[in-house]
Structure formats: structure tokens, C-alpha cells
Amino acid sequence: MAHSRTANRYSALSLVREGLRGHSGWQQAWRSPEPKAAYDAVIIGGGGQGLATAYYLAKNHGMTKVAVVEKGWIGGGNTGRNTSTIRSNYFYPESVALYDYSLKLYETLGKELNYNIMFSQRGVVTVAHSDAEMEIAARIVNAMQINDTDAELFSRDQVLEKAPLLNSGDQARYPIFGGVWQGRAGVARHDAVAWGYARAADGFGVDIIQDCAVTGFLIENGRCVGVETSKGEIRAGAVGIATAGNSGVVAGMAGFNLPIKSYSLQAMVSEPVKPCLDTVVLYLGTGTYLFQSDKGEIVVGGGIDRIPSYAQRGNPPVQATVLSGMLEMFPSFGQLKMLRQWAGVVDVVPDSSPIIGPSPVPGLYLNCGWGTGGFKAIPAGGVLLAHLMATGEHHDISRPFDLDRFRTGRLIDEAAGSGIAH
Ligand SMILES: Cc1cc2nc3c(=O)[nH]c(=O)nc-3n(C[C@H](O)[C@H](O)[C@H](O)COP(=O)(O)OP(=O)(O)OC[C@H]3O[C@@H](n4cnc5c(N)ncnc54)[C@H](O)[C@@H]3O)c2cc1C
């Protein structure tokens, strides 16, 4: 492993020594340093995207004088609140290049970080309910295959083989015609992704500074040269914004607007039950999707709330819509008790694709607009923002996602692929 401090800390010998000492001297997985006066790079936001960026700055570009500045605790934003689905079944080549690259990085991430992220490639099936939807499903499958990623057009029987408890009766409001299957897709433990990147970045010497809000920017001769924070000024050679639902607010501090609206997006879990569903199922008709966690809970998600908001709560009418979708899909889940509901604040862009690229202020770079789908993109988003911050240039994969697409009109409309219903 490249990050030797982390490797030493968890070597077999050190683990045995710790056991013999009665487990009294465990170090924290990452330090909690005070901010230094200056870094080569500062990333705002300690979610998965920000932490991954710090890790790849160190690993891919040898930049270790790096800080991640987080106003709360790492992973406390959307990264720790999402339903952890990882897939690359998008329509446009630009999107498949991005999300499939991310999926490939996920396939080896646990080993690379030496951290069990519990990545389970149990497959995702997107169910179609009419001949017209089957035609759309076939187009998606064709596009994915042309773009060199795995996808299969499933018949009704194949869907039911994967999820036998689905409502397949004649009276079903959403009849099952077939669907899109991606077998490499799956789920991972969301906190572990943040913690794994944090520990590995810390191992390279990256400072992870929690409880430290960015309140403004240091701009000199039109260039961003650092940030103002609740713990004082920090100067930086390059600054990255990875603040998800707060990106519009943070951009406002630097004096520009982003084409982002922020919405609550909620999810729920049921009480744990015995294994009954070993894939992820999404209904095109209802927008509700669900899977069973390793603990046995049914994890349920759906669309965004209808009204833009920074409230990290979610509205009851949308919960009711999502749960009614679940009952259409799996009538037997009507017996389940729902245990918890929560929400995050997601950053939705008109074409439902992320914004990765330089901002209008030189020295300041953007990683935002992931909306409802940025968990799956954490490894790729980190690589791409790190590339931009280290070189000042786009990586080939990030170029189409530049902010200038809203000026040129080269939008990447993934409203269907992203599952965001406006
Ligand atoms: C309910 C729900 C379900 C979802 N399901 C999925 C899914 O199944 N699959 C998928 O791919 N994606 C999903 N997503 C989306 C995904 O969670 C996000 O796109 C992804 O986590 C974004 O990562 P991030 O690091 O950019 O954001 P975050 O994890 O939100 O990190 C941003 C961080 O910035 C910090 N911050 C904000 N302002 C400041 C400031 N001024 N100073 C310092 N720090 C600041 C915040 O505290 C936060 O920790 C879901 C989201 C939600 C809410």
C-alpha cells in the first residue's frame, strides 16, 4: 500500500501488540488537526466526493499538503444519508463513461483502501410496465451495450425470477412487462466509503478538519487564493467545492450563481426481516426503488420532494407516495413496520447531470450537481476533481460536464437515467 502510515498502523504485528496491551492504545482512524495557515489544495466538504478528491490528489498527483474542511462531521451530509445504490445504467455515452468508470473503481475500492466497504454486486432491475416502456428499456440496453457496459433486456419471467415477491397478479396497477438488468450494479456501506477514504487520505498526511465551516473566499486579483472559515483564514493554491446541496450557497459566497436548485430527498427503512430480496428493484411507473440491507431491513427510496428546500427532513406527502409505490410493487411488505425515515439535501441541475470543472473564479473548482446519484460516482468524482485541481485541466471524462454546457447548450439530459422526476 502506498499510504505507509495507515499500513503500519494496521499491520498484523501492530494488531497483535494492541491485543496484548488490552486494546488500550487504539489510535483514531484519522487525526483531528487544527488548520494550518496554507495548503497546496483545500477541498470544501467532507462528504465522499471531497474525501475521495483529497485521497486522489495525494495518490495520483503526489499532493499531500491538502486539507478537507467540513462544517459538520465527515459523511454527515448526503454521503451518510443515501440509499447506497451503485449502477451505471445511463443513456448518453458521456454519462456511461463517468458512471461506469466509477463502478469499476468501486469493484477494487475495498482492497485499495484496505477498508471493508461491503460492496455487494447483487444487480439492479429497472421494471417496465407497458410495450412503450419496454421500447425505452430496449433503447437503454442498446445504448449501454454500445457504450461497452453490461446490460440485458429482461423478460417478465426473468424479472420475476430475480424478485419473486413482486406483484405479478392480473390486477396489478403496474403490470410487469420486463426490464433493464445490470448485474454488476449493487450497493455498498455508505459511511464506510467516507471513512475508508478519510483514513487513507489521512495516511498520506491530508488534514481532515471537521466542525469548520467555510464562510467566505479570499480573492486576490480576481483569483481564489483561499477560504475564510469559522477557524480562521486558510490560503490555498487551489480550492475545490464539493458541498452537494449547499453548493449554490457556497458559490454565492464567491460571487457567482450555479444552475442548481436544492431539494430534500428522503429514504426509509423497515424493521429487519429474514432474507426475501437479493437484488435492487426500481419501478419506472412509481419511481420507488428498494432492496434488503445485510441486516434484513427493507431500504426504500423514491423521488425528490416537490418544493426546493434546505430542510434536511422531507415531507410526509412524498413519504406516502414512495410507500404506496412500495405496496404496489410488493403487497406483502404491507405487513412491515417502518422504523426510520430521514432526508438529505440534494443539488439538482436542469439536465440531471453533475457539474465538474473550473468555476468562473480562477483557482476555484466545482464538483456538484450530483442530485440523487452522486454516491455511485464518488470514486470517479474524486479522481476528476483531483485531476482538475492538480493540473488546472479537464480529464477527458469530466470535460462534457463543464459548467459551460449551460452556455453552449450541449446538455446531457439524464432525467430518466438519474431517476429525478421534476
Ligand atoms: C435519501 C438519499 C438517497 C440517495 N440515494 C442514492 C443512491 O442510492 N445512489 C447514489 O448514487 N446517490 C444517492 N444519493 C445521492 C448521494 O448521496 C449524493 O449525490 C452524494 O452523497 C454526494 O456526495 P458529496 O460528497 O458531494 O455530498 P455530501 O456527502 O452531502 O457532502 C457535502 C459536505 O459539504 C459540507 N458543507 C456544506 N457547506 C459547507 C461549508 N460552508 N463549509 C464546510 N463544509 C460544508 C456538508 O456538511 C457535507 O458534509 C442519495 C441522496 C439522498 C439524500
The ligand as a Gaussian input file, in Angstrom:
#p B3LYP/6-31G(d) Opt

LIG

0 1
 C      -32.060000       9.922000       0.683000
 C      -30.978000       9.903000      -0.359000
 C      -30.807000       8.786000      -1.153000
 C      -29.799000       8.756000      -2.111000
 N      -29.584000       7.598000      -2.784000
 C      -28.535000       7.487000      -3.632000
 C      -28.228000       6.254000      -4.249000
 O      -28.893000       5.245000      -3.995000
 N      -27.185000       6.200000      -5.105000
 C      -26.427000       7.299000      -5.389000
 O      -25.505000       7.208000      -6.195000
 N      -26.658000       8.503000      -4.778000
 C      -27.696000       8.614000      -3.911000
 N      -27.961000       9.809000      -3.282000
 C      -27.159000      10.998000      -3.626000
 C      -25.802000      10.964000      -2.939000
 O      -25.962000      10.738000      -1.561000
 C      -25.059000      12.280000      -3.141000
 O      -25.085000      12.672000      -4.502000
 C      -23.603000      12.146000      -2.708000
 O      -23.525000      11.679000      -1.386000
 C      -22.907000      13.477000      -2.832000
 O      -21.667000      13.390000      -2.159000
 P      -20.979000      14.722000      -1.692000
 O      -19.724000      14.340000      -1.020000
 O      -20.926000      15.641000      -2.859000
 O      -22.035000      15.383000      -0.709000
 P      -22.216000      15.311000       0.897000
 O      -21.986000      13.944000       1.411000
 O      -23.523000      15.963000       1.192000
 O      -21.014000      16.203000       1.406000
 C      -21.031000      17.617000       1.312000
 C      -20.473000      18.135000       2.608000
 O      -20.254000      19.539000       2.495000
 C      -20.405000      20.074000       3.783000
 N      -20.572000      21.531000       3.661000
 C      -21.614000      22.205000       3.138000
 N      -21.405000      23.532000       3.221000
 C      -20.199000      23.698000       3.820000
 C      -19.441000      24.835000       4.209000
 N      -19.886000      26.103000       4.017000
 N      -18.243000      24.648000       4.816000
 C      -17.767000      23.378000       5.044000
 N      -18.460000      22.274000       4.708000
 C      -19.664000      22.435000       4.096000
 C      -21.637000      19.360000       4.329000
 O      -21.711000      19.412000       5.740000
 C      -21.430000      17.941000       3.793000
 O      -20.852000      17.065000       4.732000
 C      -28.968000       9.890000      -2.318000
 C      -29.135000      11.033000      -1.516000
 C      -30.130000      11.027000      -0.530000
 C      -30.276000      12.261000       0.326000

